[in-house]
Amino acid sequence: MRRILFLWLVVGVFFFGPRAVLAEPVTGATDRRPQMVLPALGEEVPLTRIKEICAYYGLNELWRKIERDPPVRPFKSDGCTGWFDDWRGVSLYPSGFLHDLKYWAGYPGEDVERLVADAELMIDVARLLGSTAMAETMFHGVRMGGSEKLNASFSWGFGRKPVEGSVAKPAAMVSGHGVPQ
């Protein structure tokens, strides 16, 4: 974990200079969407709660994707993977949580959807901090570190990786799962 954090710091300094990782939040910077109490870091989130979260944040397309074909692994967020969940008194956890949710539900090969999820993370963080430097650093970090090709526990589509000892089912067989309406 420390290696990942160190790598992200080095990348931030390399791409944006030393002030990029020391960005100050701007007074009065606010998140434009209302906040809700999200599940705690590492808490397993049931599909009924995921549905509520998607509805609250207007992630209707994401919920339809999950409802149509729920990932085989339960959802747990680790926040801003290998990064700060709180920066100078500003919680980045909601942005990281929603980004994790999108990564969890992703399918292999969805390059455009992954790019959109990463860009939305960058925009959320920029709005929270009132600055683009940290947001751009995080964007470059997730672009490098979140590729499904790395097959990490947090890579794109991590919820769809087969659970050890189980047989992966084609999407057509899974789509009828009883997800609460």
Backbone as JSON Lines, residues from 0, in Angstrom:
{"i":0,"aa":"M","n":[0.82,-1.17,0.0],"ca":[0.0,0.0,0.0],"c":[0.88,1.25,0.0]}
{"i":1,"aa":"R","n":[1.92,1.24,0.81],"ca":[2.82,2.4,0.86],"c":[3.52,2.61,-0.47]}
{"i":2,"aa":"R","n":[3.84,1.51,-1.15],"ca":[4.49,1.63,-2.46],"c":[3.57,2.31,-3.46]}
{"i":3,"aa":"I","n":[2.29,1.95,-3.43],"ca":[1.32,2.55,-4.34],"c":[1.21,4.05,-4.05]}
{"i":4,"aa":"L","n":[1.1,4.4,-2.76],"ca":[1.0,5.8,-2.38],"c":[2.24,6.56,-2.82]}
{"i":5,"aa":"F","n":[3.41,5.98,-2.59],"ca":[4.66,6.63,-3.0],"c":[4.69,6.81,-4.51]}
{"i":6,"aa":"L","n":[4.29,5.77,-5.26],"ca":[4.28,5.85,-6.72],"c":[3.36,6.98,-7.18]}
{"i":7,"aa":"W","n":[2.17,7.09,-6.58],"ca":[1.24,8.14,-6.97],"c":[1.81,9.52,-6.67]}
{"i":8,"aa":"L","n":[2.49,9.65,-5.53],"ca":[3.11,10.93,-5.21],"c":[4.19,11.29,-6.22]}
{"i":9,"aa":"V","n":[5.01,10.31,-6.59],"ca":[6.07,10.54,-7.58],"c":[5.45,10.93,-8.92]}
{"i":10,"aa":"V","n":[4.41,10.21,-9.33],"ca":[3.73,10.52,-10.59],"c":[3.17,11.94,-10.55]}
{"i":11,"aa":"G","n":[2.55,12.31,-9.43],"ca":[1.99,13.66,-9.3],"c":[3.05,14.73,-9.42]}
{"i":12,"aa":"V","n":[4.17,14.54,-8.75],"ca":[5.26,15.51,-8.82],"c":[5.85,15.54,-10.22]}
{"i":13,"aa":"F","n":[6.02,14.37,-10.84],"ca":[6.6,14.3,-12.19],"c":[5.72,15.02,-13.21]}
{"i":14,"aa":"F","n":[4.4,14.74,-13.2],"ca":[3.51,15.31,-14.19],"c":[3.14,16.77,-13.92]}
{"i":15,"aa":"F","n":[3.0,17.13,-12.65],"ca":[2.42,18.43,-12.33],"c":[3.31,19.33,-11.47]}
{"i":16,"aa":"G","n":[4.48,18.85,-11.09],"ca":[5.36,19.64,-10.23],"c":[5.02,19.41,-8.78]}
{"i":17,"aa":"P","n":[5.87,19.87,-7.87],"ca":[5.7,19.57,-6.45],"c":[4.43,20.14,-5.84]}
{"i":18,"aa":"R","n":[3.87,21.22,-6.37],"ca":[2.65,21.79,-5.79],"c":[1.42,20.94,-6.09]}
{"i":19,"aa":"A","n":[1.5,20.03,-7.08],"ca":[0.33,19.23,-7.45],"c":[-0.15,18.37,-6.29]}
{"i":20,"aa":"V","n":[0.75,17.83,-5.51],"ca":[0.34,16.95,-4.42],"c":[0.13,17.72,-3.13]}
{"i":21,"aa":"L","n":[0.28,19.04,-3.18],"ca":[0.08,19.87,-2.0],"c":[-1.03,20.89,-2.23]}
{"i":22,"aa":"A","n":[-1.95,20.56,-3.12],"ca":[-3.03,21.5,-3.45],"c":[-3.87,21.82,-2.22]}
{"i":23,"aa":"E","n":[-4.17,23.08,-2.04],"ca":[-5.01,23.56,-0.94],"c":[-6.45,23.6,-1.42]}
{"i":24,"aa":"P","n":[-7.39,23.14,-0.59],"ca":[-8.78,23.33,-0.98],"c":[-9.13,24.8,-0.95]}
{"i":25,"aa":"V","n":[-9.95,25.22,-1.89],"ca":[-10.36,26.61,-1.98],"c":[-11.54,26.81,-1.03]}
{"i":26,"aa":"T","n":[-11.48,27.86,-0.24],"ca":[-12.58,28.17,0.68],"c":[-13.86,28.38,-0.12]}
{"i":27,"aa":"G","n":[-14.9,27.73,0.33],"ca":[-16.18,27.88,-0.35],"c":[-16.39,26.85,-1.45]}
{"i":28,"aa":"A","n":[-15.38,26.0,-1.73],"ca":[-15.56,24.96,-2.74],"c":[-16.55,23.94,-2.19]}
{"i":29,"aa":"T","n":[-17.57,23.64,-2.96],"ca":[-18.59,22.7,-2.49],"c":[-18.88,21.67,-3.56]}
{"i":30,"aa":"D","n":[-19.3,20.51,-3.1],"ca":[-19.76,19.47,-4.01],"c":[-21.16,19.86,-4.43]}
{"i":31,"aa":"R","n":[-21.46,19.8,-5.71],"ca":[-22.74,20.25,-6.22],"c":[-23.87,19.25,-5.98]}
{"i":32,"aa":"R","n":[-23.55,18.0,-5.74],"ca":[-24.61,17.04,-5.47],"c":[-24.77,16.87,-3.96]}
{"i":33,"aa":"P","n":[-25.98,16.58,-3.51],"ca":[-26.18,16.38,-2.07],"c":[-25.46,15.12,-1.6]}
{"i":34,"aa":"Q","n":[-25.02,15.14,-0.37],"ca":[-24.32,13.99,0.18],"c":[-25.29,13.11,0.96]}
{"i":35,"aa":"M","n":[-24.98,11.85,1.02],"ca":[-25.73,10.92,1.85],"c":[-24.72,10.14,2.68]}
{"i":36,"aa":"V","n":[-25.17,9.52,3.73],"ca":[-24.28,8.7,4.54],"c":[-24.03,7.4,3.78]}
{"i":37,"aa":"L","n":[-22.78,7.2,3.4],"ca":[-22.42,6.01,2.64],"c":[-21.93,4.92,3.58]}
{"i":38,"aa":"P","n":[-22.0,3.66,3.14],"ca":[-21.46,2.57,3.96],"c":[-19.99,2.82,4.3]}
{"i":39,"aa":"A","n":[-19.56,2.29,5.44],"ca":[-18.19,2.49,5.91],"c":[-17.19,1.79,5.01]}
{"i":40,"aa":"L","n":[-15.98,2.25,5.08],"ca":[-14.85,1.66,4.37],"c":[-14.8,0.15,4.67]}
{"i":41,"aa":"G","n":[-14.78,-0.67,3.63],"ca":[-14.67,-2.12,3.78],"c":[-15.96,-2.84,4.13]}
{"i":42,"aa":"E","n":[-17.07,-2.11,4.3],"ca":[-18.35,-2.73,4.64],"c":[-18.97,-3.36,3.4]}
{"i":43,"aa":"E","n":[-19.45,-4.59,3.54],"ca":[-20.14,-5.23,2.42],"c":[-21.49,-4.55,2.23]}
{"i":44,"aa":"V","n":[-21.77,-4.16,0.97],"ca":[-22.97,-3.38,0.68],"c":[-23.96,-4.26,-0.09]}
{"i":45,"aa":"P","n":[-25.15,-4.51,0.48],"ca":[-26.15,-5.34,-0.23],"c":[-26.72,-4.61,-1.45]}
{"i":46,"aa":"L","n":[-27.25,-5.37,-2.36],"ca":[-27.81,-4.8,-3.59],"c":[-28.93,-3.8,-3.32]}
{"i":47,"aa":"T","n":[-29.72,-4.02,-2.28],"ca":[-30.79,-3.07,-1.97],"c":[-30.22,-1.69,-1.63]}
{"i":48,"aa":"R","n":[-29.1,-1.66,-0.92],"ca":[-28.45,-0.4,-0.57],"c":[-27.78,0.22,-1.79]}
{"i":49,"aa":"I","n":[-27.19,-0.62,-2.65],"ca":[-26.58,-0.12,-3.88],"c":[-27.65,0.55,-4.75]}
{"i":50,"aa":"K","n":[-28.83,-0.05,-4.79],"ca":[-29.93,0.55,-5.55],"c":[-30.27,1.94,-5.01]}
{"i":51,"aa":"E","n":[-30.35,2.09,-3.69],"ca":[-30.63,3.39,-3.06],"c":[-29.54,4.41,-3.41]}
{"i":52,"aa":"I","n":[-28.29,3.97,-3.33],"ca":[-27.17,4.87,-3.61],"c":[-27.19,5.32,-5.07]}
{"i":53,"aa":"C","n":[-27.43,4.38,-5.97],"ca":[-27.5,4.73,-7.4],"c":[-28.64,5.71,-7.66]}
{"i":54,"aa":"A","n":[-29.79,5.48,-7.04],"ca":[-30.93,6.4,-7.22],"c":[-30.59,7.78,-6.67]}
{"i":55,"aa":"Y","n":[-29.98,7.84,-5.51],"ca":[-29.66,9.11,-4.86],"c":[-28.7,9.95,-5.7]}
{"i":56,"aa":"Y","n":[-27.71,9.28,-6.3],"ca":[-26.71,10.0,-7.09],"c":[-27.04,10.05,-8.58]}
{"i":57,"aa":"G","n":[-28.22,9.58,-8.96],"ca":[-28.61,9.64,-10.37],"c":[-27.85,8.68,-11.26]}
{"i":58,"aa":"L","n":[-27.37,7.58,-10.69],"ca":[-26.61,6.59,-11.46],"c":[-27.54,5.5,-11.98]}
{"i":59,"aa":"N","n":[-28.57,5.94,-12.69],"ca":[-29.62,5.03,-13.15],"c":[-29.11,3.99,-14.13]}
{"i":60,"aa":"E","n":[-28.25,4.4,-15.05],"ca":[-27.7,3.46,-16.03],"c":[-26.83,2.41,-15.33]}
{"i":61,"aa":"L","n":[-26.05,2.84,-14.35],"ca":[-25.22,1.91,-13.59],"c":[-26.1,0.9,-12.85]}
{"i":62,"aa":"W","n":[-27.19,1.37,-12.23],"ca":[-28.07,0.44,-11.52],"c":[-28.7,-0.56,-12.49]}
{"i":63,"aa":"R","n":[-29.13,-0.09,-13.67],"ca":[-29.72,-1.02,-14.65],"c":[-28.71,-2.1,-15.03]}
{"i":64,"aa":"K","n":[-27.47,-1.73,-15.19],"ca":[-26.41,-2.69,-15.51],"c":[-26.26,-3.72,-14.38]}
{"i":65,"aa":"I","n":[-26.24,-3.25,-13.14],"ca":[-26.09,-4.14,-11.98],"c":[-27.32,-5.02,-11.83]}
{"i":66,"aa":"E","n":[-28.5,-4.43,-11.98],"ca":[-29.75,-5.18,-11.84],"c":[-29.86,-6.28,-12.9]}
{"i":67,"aa":"R","n":[-29.47,-5.94,-14.12],"ca":[-29.53,-6.88,-15.24],"c":[-28.57,-8.05,-15.05]}
{"i":68,"aa":"D","n":[-27.4,-7.77,-14.49],"ca":[-26.37,-8.8,-14.33],"c":[-25.49,-8.47,-13.12]}
{"i":69,"aa":"P","n":[-25.95,-8.83,-11.92],"ca":[-25.19,-8.49,-10.72],"c":[-23.8,-9.15,-10.72]}
{"i":70,"aa":"P","n":[-22.77,-8.4,-10.35],"ca":[-21.44,-9.01,-10.23],"c":[-21.46,-10.16,-9.22]}
{"i":71,"aa":"V","n":[-20.59,-11.14,-9.42],"ca":[-20.58,-12.33,-8.56],"c":[-19.98,-12.05,-7.19]}
{"i":72,"aa":"R","n":[-19.1,-11.08,-7.09],"ca":[-18.48,-10.75,-5.81],"c":[-19.29,-9.67,-5.1]}
{"i":73,"aa":"P","n":[-19.38,-9.73,-3.77],"ca":[-20.07,-8.67,-3.04],"c":[-19.29,-7.36,-3.18]}
{"i":74,"aa":"F","n":[-20.0,-6.24,-3.05],"ca":[-19.34,-4.94,-3.18],"c":[-18.86,-4.44,-1.83]}
{"i":75,"aa":"K","n":[-17.59,-4.03,-1.8],"ca":[-16.98,-3.34,-0.66],"c":[-16.09,-2.26,-1.26]}
{"i":76,"aa":"S","n":[-16.13,-1.08,-0.69],"ca":[-15.28,0.01,-1.16],"c":[-14.06,0.14,-0.26]}
{"i":77,"aa":"D","n":[-12.92,0.36,-0.89],"ca":[-11.72,0.66,-0.1],"c":[-11.41,2.15,-0.18]}
{"i":78,"aa":"G","n":[-12.4,2.94,-0.6],"ca":[-12.22,4.39,-0.7],"c":[-11.34,4.74,-1.88]}
{"i":79,"aa":"C","n":[-10.46,5.67,-1.68],"ca":[-9.53,6.09,-2.74],"c":[-8.32,5.16,-2.69]}
{"i":80,"aa":"T","n":[-8.38,4.09,-3.43],"ca":[-7.38,3.02,-3.4],"c":[-5.96,3.56,-3.42]}
{"i":81,"aa":"G","n":[-5.2,3.26,-2.37],"ca":[-3.81,3.66,-2.31],"c":[-3.59,5.16,-2.22]}
{"i":82,"aa":"W","n":[-4.62,5.87,-1.84],"ca":[-4.55,7.34,-1.82],"c":[-5.24,7.85,-0.57]}
{"i":83,"aa":"F","n":[-5.36,9.15,-0.43],"ca":[-5.98,9.76,0.74],"c":[-7.5,9.75,0.61]}
{"i":84,"aa":"D","n":[-8.19,9.33,1.68],"ca":[-9.65,9.42,1.7],"c":[-10.08,10.77,2.26]}
{"i":85,"aa":"D","n":[-9.15,11.49,2.85],"ca":[-9.41,12.79,3.43],"c":[-8.2,13.67,3.12]}
{"i":86,"aa":"W","n":[-8.44,14.85,2.56],"ca":[-7.33,15.74,2.23],"c":[-7.59,17.1,2.85]}
{"i":87,"aa":"R","n":[-6.79,17.41,3.84],"ca":[-6.87,18.71,4.52],"c":[-8.29,19.06,4.95]}
{"i":88,"aa":"G","n":[-8.92,18.07,5.58],"ca":[-10.26,18.28,6.11],"c":[-11.4,18.07,5.14]}
{"i":89,"aa":"V","n":[-11.1,17.71,3.9],"ca":[-12.14,17.46,2.9],"c":[-12.19,15.96,2.63]}
{"i":90,"aa":"S","n":[-13.36,15.37,2.82],"ca":[-13.51,13.93,2.58],"c":[-13.6,13.64,1.08]}
{"i":91,"aa":"L","n":[-12.71,12.81,0.6],"ca":[-12.74,12.35,-0.79],"c":[-13.42,10.99,-0.89]}
{"i":92,"aa":"Y","n":[-13.79,10.43,0.27],"ca":[-14.38,9.09,0.31],"c":[-15.63,8.94,-0.58]}
{"i":93,"aa":"P","n":[-16.57,9.89,-0.58],"ca":[-17.73,9.7,-1.46],"c":[-17.33,9.54,-2.94]}
{"i":94,"aa":"S","n":[-16.36,10.31,-3.38],"ca":[-15.89,10.2,-4.78],"c":[-15.25,8.84,-5.01]}
{"i":95,"aa":"G","n":[-14.42,8.4,-4.07],"ca":[-13.77,7.09,-4.19],"c":[-14.78,5.96,-4.13]}
{"i":96,"aa":"F","n":[-15.78,6.08,-3.27],"ca":[-16.82,5.06,-3.14],"c":[-17.57,4.87,-4.46]}
{"i":97,"aa":"L","n":[-18.02,5.98,-5.04],"ca":[-18.78,5.89,-6.3],"c":[-17.9,5.37,-7.43]}
{"i":98,"aa":"H","n":[-16.63,5.75,-7.44],"ca":[-15.69,5.26,-8.44],"c":[-15.51,3.74,-8.27]}
{"i":99,"aa":"D","n":[-15.37,3.28,-7.03],"ca":[-15.25,1.84,-6.76],"c":[-16.49,1.09,-7.24]}
{"i":100,"aa":"L","n":[-17.66,1.66,-7.03],"ca":[-18.91,1.03,-7.45],"c":[-18.92,0.83,-8.96]}
{"i":101,"aa":"K","n":[-18.47,1.83,-9.69],"ca":[-18.41,1.73,-11.15],"c":[-17.39,0.68,-11.59]}
{"i":102,"aa":"Y","n":[-16.25,0.64,-10.92],"ca":[-15.22,-0.36,-11.24],"c":[-15.72,-1.77,-10.91]}
{"i":103,"aa":"W","n":[-16.41,-1.93,-9.8],"ca":[-16.93,-3.22,-9.37],"c":[-17.89,-3.79,-10.42]}
{"i":104,"aa":"A","n":[-18.74,-2.94,-11.0],"ca":[-19.76,-3.38,-11.94],"c":[-19.26,-3.48,-13.39]}
{"i":105,"aa":"G","n":[-18.05,-3.03,-13.65],"ca":[-17.53,-2.99,-15.02],"c":[-17.34,-4.36,-15.63]}
{"i":106,"aa":"Y","n":[-17.42,-4.4,-16.95],"ca":[-17.15,-5.62,-17.73],"c":[-15.78,-5.5,-18.39]}
{"i":107,"aa":"P","n":[-15.12,-6.62,-18.61],"ca":[-13.85,-6.58,-19.35],"c":[-14.06,-5.92,-20.72]}
{"i":108,"aa":"G","n":[-13.1,-5.11,-21.11],"ca":[-13.15,-4.49,-22.43],"c":[-13.95,-3.2,-22.52]}
{"i":109,"aa":"E","n":[-14.52,-2.75,-21.42],"ca":[-15.3,-1.51,-21.45],"c":[-14.37,-0.3,-21.27]}
{"i":110,"aa":"D","n":[-13.55,-0.06,-22.26],"ca":[-12.55,1.01,-22.17],"c":[-13.18,2.39,-22.05]}
{"i":111,"aa":"V","n":[-14.23,2.66,-22.79],"ca":[-14.87,3.97,-22.74],"c":[-15.55,4.16,-21.39]}
{"i":112,"aa":"E","n":[-16.25,3.16,-20.89],"ca":[-16.93,3.27,-19.6],"c":[-15.92,3.5,-18.48]}
{"i":113,"aa":"R","n":[-14.77,2.83,-18.56],"ca":[-13.73,3.04,-17.54],"c":[-13.19,4.46,-17.61]}
{"i":114,"aa":"L","n":[-12.95,4.95,-18.81],"ca":[-12.46,6.32,-18.97],"c":[-13.46,7.33,-18.39]}
{"i":115,"aa":"V","n":[-14.75,7.11,-18.63],"ca":[-15.79,7.99,-18.1],"c":[-15.78,7.93,-16.57]}
{"i":116,"aa":"A","n":[-15.69,6.73,-16.0],"ca":[-15.65,6.6,-14.54],"c":[-14.45,7.35,-13.96]}
{"i":117,"aa":"D","n":[-13.3,7.23,-14.6],"ca":[-12.1,7.92,-14.12],"c":[-12.22,9.43,-14.27]}
{"i":118,"aa":"A","n":[-12.81,9.88,-15.37],"ca":[-13.02,11.32,-15.58],"c":[-14.01,11.88,-14.55]}
{"i":119,"aa":"E","n":[-15.05,11.11,-14.24],"ca":[-16.02,11.56,-13.24],"c":[-15.38,11.65,-11.86]}
{"i":120,"aa":"L","n":[-14.47,10.73,-11.54],"ca":[-13.72,10.82,-10.29],"c":[-12.92,12.12,-10.26]}
{"i":121,"aa":"M","n":[-12.22,12.4,-11.36],"ca":[-11.41,13.61,-11.44],"c":[-12.27,14.87,-11.24]}
{"i":122,"aa":"I","n":[-13.41,14.91,-11.89],"ca":[-14.31,16.07,-11.78],"c":[-14.85,16.19,-10.35]}
{"i":123,"aa":"D","n":[-15.26,15.07,-9.75],"ca":[-15.76,15.1,-8.37],"c":[-14.7,15.66,-7.42]}
{"i":124,"aa":"V","n":[-13.48,15.17,-7.54],"ca":[-12.4,15.61,-6.65],"c":[-12.07,17.09,-6.9]}
{"i":125,"aa":"A","n":[-12.04,17.5,-8.15],"ca":[-11.78,18.91,-8.46],"c":[-12.84,19.81,-7.83]}
{"i":126,"aa":"R","n":[-14.09,19.4,-7.89],"ca":[-15.17,20.2,-7.28],"c":[-15.04,20.23,-5.77]}
{"i":127,"aa":"L","n":[-14.73,19.07,-5.18],"ca":[-14.59,19.02,-3.72],"c":[-13.46,19.91,-3.22]}
{"i":128,"aa":"L","n":[-12.34,19.88,-3.93],"ca":[-11.15,20.63,-3.49],"c":[-11.09,22.04,-4.06]}
{"i":129,"aa":"G","n":[-11.9,22.31,-5.07],"ca":[-11.85,23.62,-5.71],"c":[-10.55,23.83,-6.45]}
{"i":130,"aa":"S","n":[-9.95,22.74,-6.91],"ca":[-8.65,22.79,-7.57],"c":[-8.52,21.57,-8.47]}
{"i":131,"aa":"T","n":[-7.75,21.7,-9.53],"ca":[-7.59,20.57,-10.45],"c":[-6.33,19.76,-10.23]}
{"i":132,"aa":"A","n":[-5.36,20.29,-9.51],"ca":[-4.06,19.62,-9.41],"c":[-4.18,18.21,-8.81]}
{"i":133,"aa":"M","n":[-4.78,18.08,-7.64],"ca":[-4.94,16.76,-7.01],"c":[-5.85,15.88,-7.86]}
{"i":134,"aa":"A","n":[-6.89,16.44,-8.41],"ca":[-7.83,15.69,-9.24],"c":[-7.12,15.09,-10.45]}
{"i":135,"aa":"E","n":[-6.28,15.88,-11.1],"ca":[-5.55,15.38,-12.27],"c":[-4.53,14.32,-11.87]}
{"i":136,"aa":"T","n":[-3.9,14.48,-10.73],"ca":[-2.96,13.47,-10.23],"c":[-3.68,12.15,-10.0]}
{"i":137,"aa":"M","n":[-4.85,12.23,-9.36],"ca":[-5.63,11.01,-9.11],"c":[-6.09,10.38,-10.42]}
{"i":138,"aa":"F","n":[-6.5,11.21,-11.38],"ca":[-6.93,10.7,-12.68],"c":[-5.8,9.88,-13.32]}
{"i":139,"aa":"H","n":[-4.61,10.43,-13.36],"ca":[-3.5,9.7,-13.97],"c":[-3.17,8.43,-13.2]}
{"i":140,"aa":"G","n":[-3.32,8.48,-11.88],"ca":[-3.09,7.29,-11.07],"c":[-4.06,6.17,-11.37]}
{"i":141,"aa":"V","n":[-5.36,6.5,-11.47],"ca":[-6.35,5.45,-11.76],"c":[-6.24,4.96,-13.2]}
{"i":142,"aa":"R","n":[-5.83,5.84,-14.1],"ca":[-5.65,5.39,-15.49],"c":[-4.52,4.36,-15.56]}
{"i":143,"aa":"M","n":[-3.44,4.59,-14.82],"ca":[-2.31,3.65,-14.83],"c":[-2.6,2.42,-13.98]}
{"i":144,"aa":"G","n":[-3.15,2.61,-12.8],"ca":[-3.27,1.51,-11.85],"c":[-4.56,0.72,-11.9]}
{"i":145,"aa":"G","n":[-5.6,1.22,-12.59],"ca":[-6.9,0.55,-12.56],"c":[-7.19,-0.36,-13.72]}
{"i":146,"aa":"S","n":[-6.22,-0.55,-14.61],"ca":[-6.45,-1.38,-15.8],"c":[-6.76,-2.82,-15.42]}
{"i":147,"aa":"E","n":[-7.72,-3.38,-16.1],"ca":[-8.07,-4.79,-15.85],"c":[-6.91,-5.71,-16.2]}
{"i":148,"aa":"K","n":[-6.01,-5.26,-17.05],"ca":[-4.85,-6.06,-17.44],"c":[-3.92,-6.33,-16.26]}
{"i":149,"aa":"L","n":[-3.95,-5.46,-15.26],"ca":[-3.12,-5.66,-14.07],"c":[-3.69,-6.74,-13.16]}
{"i":150,"aa":"N","n":[-4.99,-7.05,-13.32],"ca":[-5.66,-8.09,-12.56],"c":[-5.51,-7.9,-11.04]}
{"i":151,"aa":"A","n":[-5.52,-6.66,-10.6],"ca":[-5.42,-6.36,-9.18],"c":[-6.8,-6.47,-8.53]}
{"i":152,"aa":"S","n":[-6.83,-6.49,-7.21],"ca":[-8.1,-6.63,-6.5],"c":[-9.02,-5.43,-6.71]}
{"i":153,"aa":"F","n":[-8.48,-4.33,-7.22],"ca":[-9.26,-3.1,-7.44],"c":[-9.36,-2.75,-8.92]}
{"i":154,"aa":"S","n":[-8.91,-3.63,-9.8],"ca":[-8.93,-3.36,-11.25],"c":[-10.36,-3.28,-11.77]}
{"i":155,"aa":"W","n":[-10.5,-2.64,-12.93],"ca":[-11.8,-2.54,-13.59],"c":[-12.45,-3.92,-13.66]}
{"i":156,"aa":"G","n":[-13.71,-4.01,-13.24],"ca":[-14.45,-5.27,-13.3],"c":[-14.15,-6.2,-12.13]}
{"i":157,"aa":"F","n":[-13.63,-5.67,-11.02],"ca":[-13.23,-6.55,-9.92],"c":[-14.39,-7.33,-9.32]}
{"i":158,"aa":"G","n":[-15.6,-6.84,-9.45],"ca":[-16.75,-7.57,-8.95],"c":[-17.17,-8.74,-9.82]}
{"i":159,"aa":"R","n":[-16.66,-8.77,-11.03],"ca":[-17.03,-9.82,-11.98],"c":[-15.99,-10.93,-12.08]}
{"i":160,"aa":"K","n":[-14.9,-10.8,-11.33],"ca":[-13.9,-11.87,-11.31],"c":[-14.52,-13.08,-10.63]}
{"i":161,"aa":"P","n":[-14.36,-14.27,-11.19],"ca":[-14.94,-15.45,-10.56],"c":[-14.44,-15.63,-9.13]}
{"i":162,"aa":"V","n":[-15.35,-16.03,-8.26],"ca":[-14.99,-16.34,-6.88],"c":[-14.3,-17.69,-6.9]}
{"i":163,"aa":"E","n":[-13.2,-17.79,-6.17],"ca":[-12.44,-19.04,-6.16],"c":[-13.34,-20.2,-5.78]}
{"i":164,"aa":"G","n":[-13.27,-21.28,-6.56],"ca":[-14.08,-22.46,-6.3],"c":[-15.43,-22.44,-6.99]}
{"i":165,"aa":"S","n":[-15.75,-21.33,-7.69],"ca":[-17.03,-21.27,-8.4],"c":[-16.77,-21.28,-9.9]}
{"i":166,"aa":"V","n":[-17.82,-21.56,-10.64],"ca":[-17.73,-21.56,-12.09],"c":[-18.39,-20.28,-12.59]}
{"i":167,"aa":"A","n":[-17.66,-19.54,-13.42],"ca":[-18.22,-18.3,-13.98],"c":[-19.37,-18.63,-14.92]}
{"i":168,"aa":"K","n":[-20.46,-17.89,-14.81],"ca":[-21.62,-18.09,-15.67],"c":[-21.66,-17.01,-16.73]}
{"i":169,"aa":"P","n":[-22.09,-17.36,-17.94],"ca":[-22.27,-16.31,-18.95],"c":[-23.33,-15.33,-18.49]}
{"i":170,"aa":"A","n":[-23.22,-14.09,-18.94],"ca":[-24.15,-13.03,-18.53],"c":[-25.61,-13.41,-18.77]}
{"i":171,"aa":"A","n":[-25.89,-14.11,-19.84],"ca":[-27.28,-14.48,-20.17],"c":[-27.87,-15.38,-19.08]}
{"i":172,"aa":"M","n":[-27.03,-16.22,-18.43],"ca":[-27.52,-17.11,-17.4],"c":[-27.73,-16.38,-16.07]}
{"i":173,"aa":"V","n":[-27.02,-15.3,-15.86],"ca":[-27.06,-14.59,-14.59],"c":[-28.13,-13.52,-14.58]}
{"i":174,"aa":"S","n":[-28.56,-13.07,-15.73],"ca":[-29.42,-11.88,-15.81],"c":[-30.75,-12.02,-15.1]}
{"i":175,"aa":"G","n":[-31.2,-13.21,-14.79],"ca":[-32.47,-13.36,-14.12],"c":[-32.39,-13.35,-12.61]}
{"i":176,"aa":"H","n":[-31.23,-13.03,-12.03],"ca":[-31.08,-13.0,-10.56],"c":[-32.15,-12.12,-9.93]}
{"i":177,"aa":"G","n":[-32.63,-12.56,-8.8],"ca":[-33.68,-11.81,-8.09],"c":[-33.12,-10.6,-7.39]}
{"i":178,"aa":"V","n":[-33.08,-9.49,-8.06],"ca":[-32.62,-8.23,-7.46],"c":[-33.86,-7.45,-7.07]}
{"i":179,"aa":"P","n":[-33.88,-6.89,-5.85],"ca":[-35.07,-6.15,-5.4],"c":[-35.47,-5.05,-6.37]}
{"i":180,"aa":"Q","n":[-36.77,-4.9,-6.56],"ca":[-37.29,-3.87,-7.48],"c":[-37.43,-2.56,-6.8]}
